[in-house]
C-alpha cells in the first residue's frame, strides 16, 4: 500500500485534519484500490481519523496514502484549527468575582 513508507511526505496531517476530494479528474485505472476508497469517502469533508476507522487501516497508513493524494492534487487538506490560548488568571478571577456577587 505505502511502498514501505511509514511517514507522510510533505503534508502534515493530524488525526483531526479535515480532507475532501478535489474536483480534479482521476484516472481510476491508475489509482491503488485503497486510494480509490479514500477518494470515494472524501467526496464530503471527513477527518483523517474517520477515514482510518471506515477503512479499518492504521492511521499512519492512511496519512501516507492521503499525503500522496494531496501531492497529486486529488485531495485537499485543512489543518486543524489551533487551540485557543488559556485565559489569563486575572480574567478568570474577575469572572469568578462577578458570579459570587450575583
Phi and psi in degrees as GROMACS dihedral restraints (atoms count N, CA, C in turn):
[ dihedral_restraints ]
;  ai    aj    ak    al  type     phi  dphi    fc
    3     4     5     6     1  -108.7    20    10
    4     5     6     7     1     0.8    20    10
    6     7     8     9     1    67.1    20    10
    7     8     9    10     1    28.5    20    10
    9    10    11    12     1    86.3    20    10
   10    11    12    13     1    -4.8    20    10
   12    13    14    15     1   -76.3    20    10
   13    14    15    16     1   143.2    20    10
   15    16    17    18     1  -117.9    20    10
   16    17    18    19     1    -4.5    20    10
   18    19    20    21     1  -129.9    20    10
   19    20    21    22     1   145.2    20    10
   21    22    23    24     1   -67.1    20    10
   22    23    24    25     1   144.5    20    10
   24    25    26    27     1   -70.2    20    10
   25    26    27    28     1   -83.2    20    10
   27    28    29    30     1   -99.2    20    10
   28    29    30    31     1   -30.7    20    10
   30    31    32    33     1   -85.9    20    10
   31    32    33    34     1   133.1    20    10
   33    34    35    36     1   -94.4    20    10
   34    35    36    37     1   103.5    20    10
   36    37    38    39     1  -106.8    20    10
   37    38    39    40     1   132.4    20    10
   39    40    41    42     1  -102.1    20    10
   40    41    42    43     1   165.1    20    10
   42    43    44    45     1   -65.7    20    10
   43    44    45    46     1   -21.6    20    10
   45    46    47    48     1  -103.1    20    10
   46    47    48    49     1     8.7    20    10
   48    49    50    51     1   -63.1    20    10
   49    50    51    52     1   143.5    20    10
   51    52    53    54     1  -102.4    20    10
   52    53    54    55     1   132.1    20    10
   54    55    56    57     1  -124.1    20    10
   55    56    57    58     1   152.1    20    10
   57    58    59    60     1  -150.2    20    10
   58    59    60    61     1   144.5    20    10
   60    61    62    63     1   -68.5    20    10
   61    62    63    64     1   138.4    20    10
   63    64    65    66     1   -80.2    20    10
   64    65    66    67     1   175.4    20    10
   66    67    68    69     1   -91.3    20    10
   67    68    69    70     1    12.3    20    10
   69    70    71    72     1   -68.4    20    10
   70    71    72    73     1   142.3    20    10
   72    73    74    75     1   -67.4    20    10
   73    74    75    76     1   133.3    20    10
   75    76    77    78     1  -112.9    20    10
   76    77    78    79     1   132.9    20    10
   78    79    80    81     1   -86.9    20    10
   79    80    81    82     1    93.2    20    10
   81    82    83    84     1   -60.9    20    10
   82    83    84    85     1   -26.6    20    10
   84    85    86    87     1   -70.5    20    10
   85    86    87    88     1   -25.7    20    10
   87    88    89    90     1   -94.7    20    10
   88    89    90    91     1    -1.7    20    10
   90    91    92    93     1   -98.1    20    10
   91    92    93    94     1   136.1    20    10
   93    94    95    96     1   -60.8    20    10
   94    95    96    97     1   152.4    20    10
   96    97    98    99     1   -57.4    20    10
   97    98    99   100     1   -39.0    20    10
   99   100   101   102     1   -67.0    20    10
  100   101   102   103     1   -40.1    20    10
  102   103   104   105     1   -67.2    20    10
  103   104   105   106     1   -36.8    20    10
  105   106   107   108     1   -63.5    20    10
  106   107   108   109     1   -40.1    20    10
  108   109   110   111     1   -63.1    20    10
  109   110   111   112     1   -41.1    20    10
  111   112   113   114     1   -61.6    20    10
  112   113   114   115     1   -46.2    20    10
  114   115   116   117     1   -61.3    20    10
  115   116   117   118     1   -37.9    20    10
  117   118   119   120     1   -68.7    20    10
  118   119   120   121     1   -39.5    20    10
  120   121   122   123     1   -71.2    20    10
  121   122   123   124     1   -23.6    20    10
  123   124   125   126     1   -89.2    20    10
  124   125   126   127     1    12.5    20    10
  126   127   128   129     1   -61.0    20    10
  127   128   129   130     1   -29.2    20    10
  129   130   131   132     1  -117.5    20    10
  130   131   132   133     1   153.2    20    10
  132   133   134   135     1   -57.0    20    10
  133   134   135   136     1   137.6    20    10
  135   136   137   138     1  -150.5    20    10
  136   137   138   139     1   148.9    20    10
  138   139   140   141     1   -82.2    20    10
  139   140   141   142     1   160.1    20    10
  141   142   143   144     1   -61.8    20    10
  142   143   144   145     1   -39.6    20    10
  144   145   146   147     1   -62.7    20    10
  145   146   147   148     1   -41.8    20    10
  147   148   149   150     1   -64.4    20    10
  148   149   150   151     1   -40.5    20    10
  150   151   152   153     1   -59.3    20    10
  151   152   153   154     1   -47.8    20    10
  153   154   155   156     1   -60.2    20    10
  154   155   156   157     1   -40.1    20    10
  156   157   158   159     1   -68.5    20    10
  157   158   159   160     1   -44.5    20    10
  159   160   161   162     1   -63.0    20    10
  160   161   162   163     1   -37.4    20    10
  162   163   164   165     1   -89.0    20    10
  163   164   165   166     1   -12.4    20    10
  165   166   167   168     1    56.0    20    10
  166   167   168   169     1    46.2    20    10
  168   169   170   171     1  -125.9    20    10
  169   170   171   172     1   142.2    20    10
  171   172   173   174     1   -55.6    20    10
  172   173   174   175     1   145.2    20    10
  174   175   176   177     1   -58.8    20    10
  175   176   177   178     1   -37.2    20    10
  177   178   179   180     1   -62.1    20    10
  178   179   180   181     1   -37.7    20    10
  180   181   182   183     1   -67.7    20    10
  181   182   183   184     1   -43.4    20    10
  183   184   185   186     1   -61.3    20    10
  184   185   186   187     1   -40.3    20    10
  186   187   188   189     1   -63.0    20    10
  187   188   189   190     1   -41.0    20    10
  189   190   191   192     1   -64.9    20    10
  190   191   192   193     1   -45.6    20    10
  192   193   194   195     1   -64.3    20    10
  193   194   195   196     1   -42.2    20    10
  195   196   197   198     1   -63.3    20    10
  196   197   198   199     1   -40.5    20    10
  198   199   200   201     1   -58.3    20    10
  199   200   201   202     1   -42.5    20    10
  201   202   203   204     1   -62.6    20    10
  202   203   204   205     1   -43.6    20    10
  204   205   206   207     1   -68.1    20    10
  205   206   207   208     1   -36.6    20    10
  207   208   209   210     1   -65.9    20    10
  208   209   210   211     1   -42.3    20    10
  210   211   212   213     1   -61.3    20    10
  211   212   213   214     1   -32.5    20    10
  213   214   215   216     1   -86.1    20    10
  214   215   216   217     1    -6.3    20    10
  216   217   218   219     1    84.3    20    10
  217   218   219   220     1    11.1    20    10
  219   220   221   222     1   -84.5    20    10
  220   221   222   223     1   -22.7    20    10
  222   223   224   225     1  -131.8    20    10
  223   224   225   226     1   140.6    20    10
  225   226   227   228     1  -105.9    20    10
  226   227   228   229     1   138.7    20    10
  228   229   230   231     1  -124.3    20    10
  229   230   231   232     1   141.0    20    10
  231   232   233   234     1  -121.0    20    10
  232   233   234   235     1   126.3    20    10
  234   235   236   237     1   -66.2    20    10
  235   236   237   238     1   151.8    20    10
  237   238   239   240     1   -63.5    20    10
  238   239   240   241     1   150.3    20    10
  240   241   242   243     1   -66.7    20    10
  241   242   243   244     1   140.2    20    10
  243   244   245   246     1   -65.8    20    10
  244   245   246   247     1   147.8    20    10
  246   247   248   249     1   -66.2    20    10
  247   248   249   250     1   142.8    20    10
  249   250   251   252     1   -67.7    20    10
  250   251   252   253     1   150.7    20    10
  252   253   254   255     1   -69.4    20    10
  253   254   255   256     1   150.6    20    10
  255   256   257   258     1   -66.5    20    10
  256   257   258   259     1   140.4    20    10
  258   259   260   261     1   -65.8    20    10
  259   260   261   262     1   152.8    20    10
  261   262   263   264     1   -73.5    20    10
  262   263   264   265     1   151.3    20    10
  264   265   266   267     1   -59.2    20    10
  265   266   267   268     1   -39.5    20    10
  267   268   269   270     1   -66.4    20    10
  268   269   270   271     1   -31.7    20    10
  270   271   272   273     1   -68.4    20    10
  271   272   273   274     1   -45.7    20    10
  273   274   275   276     1   -61.2    20    10
  274   275   276   277     1   -40.6    20    10
  276   277   278   279     1   -64.0    20    10
  277   278   279   280     1   -40.6    20    10
  279   280   281   282     1   -64.4    20    10
  280   281   282   283     1   -39.9    20    10
  282   283   284   285     1   -64.4    20    10
  283   284   285   286     1   -46.2    20    10
  285   286   287   288     1   -60.6    20    10
  286   287   288   289     1   -43.3    20    10
  288   289   290   291     1   -62.1    20    10
  289   290   291   292     1   -41.0    20    10
  291   292   293   294     1   -63.6    20    10
  292   293   294   295     1   -39.5    20    10
  294   295   296   297     1   -66.8    20    10
  295   296   297   298     1   -40.5    20    10
  297   298   299   300     1   -63.9    20    10
  298   299   300   301     1   -32.4    20    10
  300   301   302   303     1   -73.5    20    10
  301   302   303   304     1   -16.4    20    10
